[in-house]
Amino acid sequence: MPIKESELILNPDGSVYHLNLKPEHIANTVIFVGDQYRVEKITKYFDSIEFETQKREFKTQTGHYKGKRITVISTGIGPDNIDIVINELDALVNIDLITRKIKPELKSLDIIRIGTSGSLQSDIPVDGFLLSTHGLDINGMMHFYQIESIKNPDIEKAFIEHTNWNSNKAKPIVIDNSKSLENKLIGDNVFQGITATAGGFYGPQGRVLRLALQDDTLNTKIDNFSFNGQRITNLEMETSVIYGLSKLLGHHAVSMNAIIANRATGEFSRNPGQTIENLITYTLNKLIA
């Protein structure tokens, strides 16, 4: 059955609704950044740019880096934007936009997030790099999908018990990264750990301005959590949904984090821009290695 026009919305030119892209516009390797102004911080290293477009916060450039075709897309902030971006990217490669039918042979994309994050552990320093082995979803987005096949119930159960998780909040789930991409991007000086993904910047990440928190000890409990030597190393707003949707749709995903703050020590990077530049060049060169 064709997918209804109300479910898969296309622009008058046939491009997908939010991203403003057609299938020929994207490469098999896609880099996600949150900030639209960070797209060109990556593509300035490209040998050439063949296509670019922008609609709202979703800016895309596709080009070549040392012979490898790569697409860079700004997702904006948060799980809701990731839901838009990954579903529309998947539609571009796995749905025939003319017949509106799922293609008989499905394609897998390599998706790499290059983002900023704050470390929760005192021994993971500011200006370091961190590769997320898992995404800890504490924002609830993934519960709108059938997720039993991608969960890690033992870690989830241990986390819920350790934090005395409030049942009024979405149940936490833990999702693996792509091991093939992890093996490609890991390096001697890259830290690894579980990345918690919150649905907001203030209360959901334990920040207090004028509003009291439901559990003002949650961040401390998150910091102290450990399961078979694995610990939660950082907190941000996209990784778990990137991992979850990619797993369900058959894509490969990994999240690379530039650590620009340390919540445990209270330190903030003196040159966060340079840290991000360093992670960009590191990641690009690993992708072509």
Backbone torsions as a table, in degrees:
resi	resn	phi	psi	omega
1	MET	NA	135.4	175.9
2	PRO	-65.2	146.2	176.3
3	ILE	-75.5	132.1	-174.8
4	LYS	-64.0	152.2	179.9
5	GLU	-61.9	-29.5	180.0
6	SER	-73.8	-19.3	-177.5
7	GLU	-95.3	-40.8	175.5
8	LEU	-116.3	97.0	-173.5
9	ILE	-89.7	130.4	178.4
10	LEU	-116.5	150.3	173.9
11	ASN	-76.0	165.8	179.8
12	PRO	-55.2	-28.5	179.8
13	ASP	-86.2	3.2	178.5
14	GLY	91.3	0.1	178.2
15	SER	-81.3	158.2	178.5
16	VAL	-68.4	149.1	-161.9
17	TYR	-58.7	-54.5	-174.3
18	HIS	-82.9	-42.1	-173.1
19	LEU	-81.5	-19.3	179.1
20	ASN	63.8	34.8	-175.4
21	LEU	-119.2	150.9	169.8
22	LYS	-111.5	162.6	-175.3
23	PRO	-53.7	-38.1	-177.1
24	GLU	-71.6	-8.5	-175.9
25	HIS	-85.1	-12.9	-173.2
26	ILE	-117.1	146.7	177.1
27	ALA	-88.7	170.6	176.3
28	ASN	-74.3	-20.6	176.0
29	THR	-107.7	123.1	-175.1
30	VAL	-125.4	128.1	176.0
31	ILE	-103.6	129.5	175.9
32	PHE	-98.9	135.3	167.2
33	VAL	-130.1	151.8	179.4
34	GLY	-76.9	-45.8	-172.0
35	ASP	-87.4	126.7	179.5
36	GLN	-60.4	-28.1	180.0
37	TYR	-77.8	-8.7	178.0
38	ARG	-87.1	-14.5	179.1
39	VAL	-55.8	-50.3	-177.1
40	GLU	-74.7	-15.8	172.5
41	LYS	-67.8	-23.2	175.9
42	ILE	-91.4	-49.1	-172.5
43	THR	-73.6	-11.8	174.7
44	LYS	-63.7	-19.8	177.7
45	TYR	-86.6	-9.0	-177.1
46	PHE	-70.7	152.6	174.0
47	ASP	-73.3	-33.2	-179.0
48	SER	-158.1	155.1	174.6
49	ILE	-122.0	124.1	-175.6
50	GLU	-99.2	-21.4	-176.0
51	PHE	-155.3	144.1	171.9
52	GLU	-152.5	148.4	176.8
53	THR	-157.4	164.2	174.8
54	GLN	-151.0	137.3	171.2
55	LYS	-140.6	122.2	-174.0
56	ARG	56.2	-133.3	-178.9
57	GLU	-84.9	-1.7	-174.9
58	PHE	-90.9	96.8	178.6
59	LYS	-106.2	135.1	-177.6
60	THR	-130.1	136.3	168.6
61	GLN	-134.8	135.5	176.9
62	THR	-121.3	133.1	179.3
63	GLY	-162.5	-159.8	-176.8
64	HIS	-123.8	134.9	174.0
65	TYR	-119.2	110.4	-179.0
66	LYS	48.2	43.6	175.3
67	GLY	92.4	-10.8	-178.9
68	LYS	-99.0	128.9	178.8
69	ARG	-80.4	126.8	-175.4
70	ILE	-138.2	140.8	172.0
71	THR	-108.5	137.1	175.5
72	VAL	-118.2	127.4	-177.9
73	ILE	-128.5	134.7	170.8
74	SER	-89.6	128.3	-174.9
75	THR	-96.1	-15.1	-165.7
76	GLY	75.8	-173.1	-173.0
77	ILE	-101.5	136.7	164.6
78	GLY	103.3	162.4	-177.5
79	PRO	-60.0	-35.7	-177.6
80	ASP	-64.2	-38.5	177.8
81	ASN	-69.8	-35.9	177.2
82	ILE	-63.5	-37.9	177.1
83	ASP	-58.0	-41.9	177.9
84	ILE	-66.0	-50.5	-171.0
85	VAL	-65.9	-47.6	-176.0
86	ILE	-70.4	-40.2	177.9
87	ASN	-62.9	-39.5	179.8
88	GLU	-74.0	-35.5	174.3
89	LEU	-62.7	-43.0	178.8
90	ASP	-63.3	-39.2	177.8
91	ALA	-61.0	-37.2	-179.5
92	LEU	-62.8	-34.4	-176.1
93	VAL	-101.5	-20.6	-171.9
94	ASN	-122.3	1.3	174.9
95	ILE	-125.2	133.4	173.5
96	ASP	-75.2	111.8	-172.9
97	LEU	-72.2	-14.2	178.0
98	ILE	-86.4	-50.0	179.4
99	THR	-83.5	-16.5	-177.3
100	ARG	62.7	30.6	177.5
101	LYS	-115.5	148.7	177.3
102	ILE	-66.7	134.8	-178.3
103	LYS	-69.3	147.6	-179.5
104	PRO	-67.4	-30.3	177.3
105	GLU	-114.2	122.2	-174.2
106	LEU	-95.6	147.6	-178.9
107	LYS	-109.0	145.7	175.3
108	SER	-107.8	130.9	175.0
109	LEU	-96.2	151.7	168.2
110	ASP	-96.8	120.2	-176.1
111	ILE	-118.5	122.9	-178.5
112	ILE	-123.0	118.2	174.4
113	ARG	-86.2	128.7	169.8
114	ILE	-113.9	107.2	-174.2
115	GLY	-139.2	175.9	175.9
116	THR	-103.1	155.9	-178.0
117	SER	-160.4	163.4	174.5
118	GLY	-107.7	132.4	177.9
119	SER	-74.5	143.4	175.3
120	LEU	-100.2	-7.0	-175.4
121	GLN	-115.4	135.0	-174.4
122	SER	-65.3	-23.4	-177.3
123	ASP	-90.8	1.5	173.8
124	ILE	-104.5	104.4	-164.9
125	PRO	-78.9	156.0	169.2
126	VAL	-58.2	142.1	-178.2
127	ASP	77.8	6.5	175.3
128	GLY	-87.5	172.8	176.3
129	PHE	-110.5	144.8	178.3
130	LEU	-136.9	129.6	175.4
131	LEU	-101.1	127.5	-175.5
132	SER	-82.8	112.4	177.6
133	THR	-72.5	-32.6	178.6
134	HIS	-141.8	157.9	168.6
135	GLY	-109.7	125.2	175.1
136	LEU	-95.4	108.1	-175.0
137	ASP	-87.2	109.0	177.1
138	ILE	-118.6	21.8	-176.2
139	ASN	-110.1	-17.8	173.8
140	GLY	95.0	-11.1	-175.8
141	MET	-56.9	-45.1	-172.6
142	MET	-68.0	-16.6	-179.0
143	HIS	-70.2	-8.0	175.4
144	PHE	-81.6	-4.7	179.7
145	TYR	-118.2	167.0	176.5
146	GLN	-82.1	106.8	-165.8
147	ILE	-114.5	4.9	-174.2
148	GLU	-57.7	-33.1	-174.5
149	SER	-75.0	-14.1	-174.4
150	ILE	-114.2	3.0	-175.4
151	LYS	-82.1	161.7	172.8
152	ASN	-121.8	81.9	-168.4
153	PRO	-60.7	-32.2	-178.4
154	ASP	-66.9	-45.8	178.4
155	ILE	-66.0	-40.9	-178.8
156	GLU	-61.0	-45.7	-179.7
157	LYS	-61.8	-43.4	180.0
158	ALA	-63.5	-40.3	179.9
159	PHE	-66.8	-43.2	-179.9
160	ILE	-61.6	-42.5	179.7
161	GLU	-69.2	-41.9	-178.5
162	HIS	-63.0	-38.8	-176.0
163	THR	-92.9	-5.7	-172.7
164	ASN	51.4	53.3	-171.3
165	TRP	-56.9	131.5	-179.5
166	ASN	-71.0	126.1	-174.8
167	SER	-69.2	-12.4	176.1
168	ASN	-77.4	-14.1	177.3
169	LYS	-92.5	159.9	176.9
170	ALA	-59.4	139.1	-178.7
171	LYS	-67.4	128.3	-179.6
172	PRO	-63.6	142.8	171.9
173	ILE	-131.9	153.9	-177.8
174	VAL	-122.4	128.9	-173.3
175	ILE	-128.2	134.3	-179.7
176	ASP	-73.0	156.0	169.0
177	ASN	-82.4	-174.3	172.3
178	SER	-87.4	117.3	-177.7
179	LYS	-66.9	-30.6	179.0
180	SER	-66.5	-40.2	177.0
181	LEU	-72.7	-36.2	176.5
182	GLU	-58.9	-45.9	-179.6
183	ASN	-63.4	-30.4	-179.5
184	LYS	-75.7	-32.6	-170.4
185	LEU	-104.4	-11.9	-178.0
186	ILE	-71.6	149.0	177.9
187	GLY	-145.1	172.3	-174.9
188	ASP	-59.7	-34.7	-174.9
189	ASN	-104.3	18.5	-179.2
190	VAL	-101.5	123.1	176.5
191	PHE	-76.1	160.4	178.1
192	GLN	-134.9	151.2	177.2
193	GLY	173.9	177.8	178.4
194	ILE	-81.2	130.2	178.9
195	THR	-104.4	121.0	176.3
196	ALA	-83.4	136.4	-178.8
197	THR	-116.6	112.0	-179.6
198	ALA	-93.2	162.8	179.4
199	GLY	-94.7	5.4	179.4
200	GLY	-161.8	173.7	-174.6
201	PHE	-97.2	-31.1	-174.7
202	TYR	-95.8	-94.4	-177.6
203	GLY	-52.8	-46.5	-179.4
204	PRO	-62.8	-17.9	176.2
205	GLN	-109.7	16.3	173.6
206	GLY	79.8	15.0	178.4
207	ARG	-88.4	138.3	-178.8
208	VAL	-119.3	122.9	170.7
209	LEU	-111.4	-80.1	177.2
210	ARG	-116.0	-11.5	-176.2
211	LEU	-104.0	133.4	176.7
212	ALA	-73.6	149.6	-179.1
213	LEU	-90.6	150.7	174.4
214	GLN	-61.7	-39.8	178.2
215	ASP	-137.7	100.1	-176.1
216	ASP	-80.7	2.8	175.9
217	THR	-106.9	2.8	-173.2
218	LEU	-61.2	-43.6	-178.9
219	ASN	-60.1	-39.7	178.6
220	THR	-63.8	-41.7	178.8
221	LYS	-66.4	-37.4	176.6
222	ILE	-63.5	-45.8	-179.5
223	ASP	-57.9	-36.3	-172.6
224	ASN	-91.5	-1.1	-177.3
225	PHE	-72.5	139.0	175.6
226	SER	-148.3	140.1	178.3
227	PHE	-140.3	111.5	-179.3
228	ASN	50.5	42.9	178.0
229	GLY	84.3	-6.0	178.2
230	GLN	-92.5	138.6	-179.5
231	ARG	-134.8	163.0	178.6
232	ILE	-86.5	118.3	-169.7
233	THR	-101.5	-24.2	-176.0
234	ASN	-158.2	167.7	-174.1
235	LEU	-136.1	128.6	178.7
236	GLU	-152.1	-155.7	-168.8
237	MET	-133.4	13.8	-177.6
238	GLU	-136.0	-30.8	-164.2
239	THR	-57.6	-48.2	-173.8
240	SER	-63.5	-33.8	-179.4
241	VAL	-76.0	-35.3	173.0
242	ILE	-59.4	-46.7	-179.6
243	TYR	-65.7	-45.3	-175.7
244	GLY	-64.3	-51.2	-179.1
245	LEU	-66.7	-37.2	178.3
246	SER	-63.0	-44.8	178.2
247	LYS	-59.8	-47.1	-176.6
248	LEU	-64.9	-34.3	-175.4
249	LEU	-94.3	-4.2	176.4
250	GLY	87.6	21.9	176.9
251	HIS	-100.8	167.6	179.1
252	HIS	-108.2	134.3	-176.5
253	ALA	-142.4	144.8	172.7
254	VAL	-146.8	147.9	-178.2
255	SER	-113.9	123.2	177.2
256	MET	-107.8	125.3	-173.3
257	ASN	-116.0	128.7	169.3
258	ALA	-88.1	117.3	-177.4
259	ILE	-83.1	107.1	-176.9
260	ILE	-107.4	-3.7	177.2
261	ALA	-147.5	153.9	173.8
262	ASN	-124.5	109.3	-176.4
263	ARG	-69.2	-26.0	-178.4
264	ALA	-73.1	-38.5	-177.5
265	THR	-100.2	-12.7	-177.3
266	GLY	80.2	10.2	-175.7
267	GLU	-87.3	145.8	174.5
268	PHE	-127.1	144.5	-177.7
269	SER	-58.2	139.4	176.2
270	ARG	-81.7	-16.4	178.3
271	ASN	-145.5	69.7	-176.6
272	PRO	-61.5	-32.5	179.4
273	GLY	-60.2	-40.1	179.5
274	GLN	-69.9	-36.0	177.3
275	THR	-61.8	-42.6	178.8
276	ILE	-65.6	-43.3	177.3
277	GLU	-57.8	-42.7	-179.4
278	ASN	-63.0	-40.3	178.9
279	LEU	-69.0	-36.4	178.4
280	ILE	-61.0	-50.2	-177.4
281	THR	-68.5	-36.7	176.3
282	TYR	-58.9	-49.0	-175.6
283	THR	-66.7	-44.6	179.1
284	LEU	-58.0	-45.2	-177.6
285	ASN	-70.6	-30.9	174.6
286	LYS	-68.1	-35.2	-177.9
287	LEU	-67.4	-26.9	-179.6
288	ILE	-100.0	-3.8	-176.5
289	ALA	-65.8	NA	NA
